[in-house]
Amino acid sequence: MIGRSSMFGKSAAVSSFETETVWNSGLEGTGEAAGHSLAVGRDAEWLPEHLLLLAAEACFMSTLLALAAAEGIDVMGYVSSGHLRVPADRDAVALISLEPCAIVTSTLDADRLSKLGVRAQQESVTARLLGSRLQVTMDVQTIPAEAPVQ
């Protein structure tokens, strides 16, 4: 849901997302959002840590691809590897690192997309929530326009 909010006299768009989780048994529940459900928890298909990592990756990817489309950059391929490092020391900071790789057809678009990667990290909702706990190392590769993508 997107609404309007007035903060400090300024009107700004506000995005709102809702979920519901119901305990099933043991350490498993069913999470629901936007009419979809999945099993979550320590005894389920998806651990909460995996969902956090996937949220960071998917949100960054969606933000970057939307920015690229708005700038007229044709992204030919995209893949990302994510890692969540949780130190045993509870006082140490847990970190998420993303290593996305995108493919474009020109060095000009590669340079433009790299710059958009910085902007995507600033605009991605999940990246904003994670702040300095998220590190993104983006790689942009080029292939000739006529080459088939495998």
C-alpha positions as CSV (number, residue, x, y, z in Angstrom):
1,M,0.0,0.0,0.0
2,I,1.3,3.5,-0.8
3,G,-0.1,6.5,0.9
4,R,0.9,10.1,1.7
5,S,2.5,11.3,4.9
6,S,3.2,14.8,6.2
7,M,6.5,15.0,8.1
8,F,7.9,18.3,9.1
9,G,5.6,20.1,6.8
10,K,6.6,18.1,3.7
11,S,4.3,15.7,1.9
12,A,6.0,12.4,1.1
13,A,5.0,9.0,-0.3
14,V,4.9,6.2,2.2
15,S,5.0,2.6,1.2
16,S,3.5,0.1,3.6
17,F,3.8,-3.7,3.6
18,E,1.9,-6.1,5.8
19,T,2.6,-9.8,6.7
20,E,1.0,-12.2,9.1
21,T,2.7,-15.2,10.7
22,V,0.8,-18.0,12.5
23,W,2.5,-20.6,14.6
24,N,1.9,-24.2,13.4
25,S,3.8,-26.4,15.8
26,G,7.3,-26.8,17.2
27,L,9.5,-24.1,15.6
28,E,7.5,-23.6,12.4
29,G,4.9,-21.1,11.3
30,T,3.1,-20.0,8.2
31,G,4.0,-16.6,6.9
32,E,1.5,-14.8,4.6
33,A,1.9,-11.7,2.5
34,A,-0.1,-10.4,-0.5
35,G,-2.1,-13.6,-0.8
36,H,1.0,-15.9,-0.7
37,S,2.2,-18.1,2.0
38,L,5.3,-20.1,3.0
39,A,6.5,-22.2,5.9
40,V,9.0,-20.2,8.1
41,G,11.0,-21.0,11.2
42,R,13.7,-23.3,12.5
43,D,11.7,-26.4,11.6
44,A,10.4,-25.1,8.3
45,E,11.5,-24.7,4.7
46,W,12.8,-21.2,5.1
47,L,14.9,-19.9,8.0
48,P,14.3,-16.3,9.0
49,E,18.0,-15.6,8.2
50,H,17.5,-16.8,4.6
51,L,14.5,-14.6,4.2
52,L,16.4,-11.6,5.4
53,L,19.2,-12.3,3.0
54,L,16.7,-12.9,0.1
55,A,14.9,-9.7,1.0
56,A,18.2,-7.7,0.8
57,E,19.1,-9.3,-2.5
58,A,15.6,-9.1,-4.1
59,C,15.1,-5.5,-3.0
60,F,18.5,-4.3,-4.3
61,M,17.9,-6.2,-7.6
62,S,14.4,-4.8,-8.1
63,T,15.6,-1.2,-7.2
64,L,18.6,-1.4,-9.5
65,L,16.6,-2.9,-12.5
66,A,13.9,-0.2,-12.1
67,L,16.5,2.5,-12.1
68,A,18.2,1.0,-15.1
69,A,14.9,0.7,-17.0
70,A,14.1,4.4,-16.2
71,E,17.5,5.4,-17.6
72,G,17.1,3.3,-20.7
73,I,19.8,0.8,-19.8
74,D,19.1,-2.7,-21.2
75,V,20.2,-5.2,-18.6
76,M,20.8,-8.5,-20.4
77,G,21.4,-10.7,-17.3
78,Y,21.7,-10.5,-13.5
79,V,22.8,-12.8,-10.8
80,S,23.6,-12.2,-7.2
81,S,25.3,-14.1,-4.4
82,G,24.5,-13.1,-0.8
83,H,26.1,-13.9,2.5
84,L,25.0,-13.3,6.0
85,R,27.8,-13.4,8.6
86,V,26.6,-13.7,12.2
87,P,29.6,-13.7,14.6
88,A,29.4,-15.9,17.7
89,D,30.1,-12.9,19.9
90,R,26.6,-11.3,20.5
91,D,28.2,-7.9,20.8
92,A,29.7,-8.1,17.3
93,V,27.8,-6.7,14.3
94,A,26.2,-9.2,11.9
95,L,26.8,-8.2,8.2
96,I,25.1,-9.0,4.9
97,S,27.2,-8.8,1.8
98,L,25.8,-8.9,-1.7
99,E,27.8,-9.6,-4.8
100,P,25.5,-8.8,-7.8
101,C,26.7,-9.2,-11.3
102,A,24.9,-7.6,-14.2
103,I,25.5,-7.9,-17.9
104,V,25.0,-5.0,-20.4
105,T,26.0,-4.5,-24.0
106,S,28.3,-1.4,-23.8
107,T,31.0,0.0,-21.6
108,L,28.9,3.2,-21.5
109,D,26.0,1.3,-20.0
110,A,28.4,-0.6,-17.7
111,D,29.6,2.7,-16.3
112,R,26.1,4.1,-16.0
113,L,24.8,0.9,-14.3
114,S,27.7,0.9,-11.8
115,K,26.7,4.4,-10.7
116,L,23.1,3.3,-10.5
117,G,24.3,0.5,-8.2
118,V,25.3,3.1,-5.6
119,R,22.0,4.9,-6.0
120,A,20.1,1.5,-5.7
121,Q,21.8,0.9,-2.3
122,Q,20.6,4.4,-1.2
123,E,17.1,3.9,-2.4
124,S,16.4,0.2,-1.7
125,V,14.1,-0.1,1.3
126,T,15.9,-3.1,2.7
127,A,19.3,-1.5,2.2
128,R,18.1,1.6,4.0
129,L,16.9,-0.5,6.9
130,L,20.2,-2.4,7.1
131,G,22.4,0.7,6.7
132,S,26.1,0.0,7.3
133,R,25.3,-3.7,8.0
134,L,24.9,-4.1,4.2
135,Q,27.9,-4.2,1.9
136,V,27.3,-4.4,-1.9
137,T,30.2,-5.3,-4.3
138,M,28.8,-4.9,-7.8
139,D,30.3,-6.3,-10.9
140,V,29.1,-5.2,-14.3
141,Q,30.2,-7.1,-17.4
142,T,29.7,-6.3,-21.0
143,I,28.9,-8.5,-24.0
144,P,28.5,-7.5,-27.6
145,A,24.9,-6.7,-28.5
146,E,24.7,-9.5,-31.1
147,A,26.0,-12.2,-28.7
148,P,23.4,-14.6,-27.4
149,V,23.0,-14.6,-23.5
150,Q,23.5,-18.1,-22.0
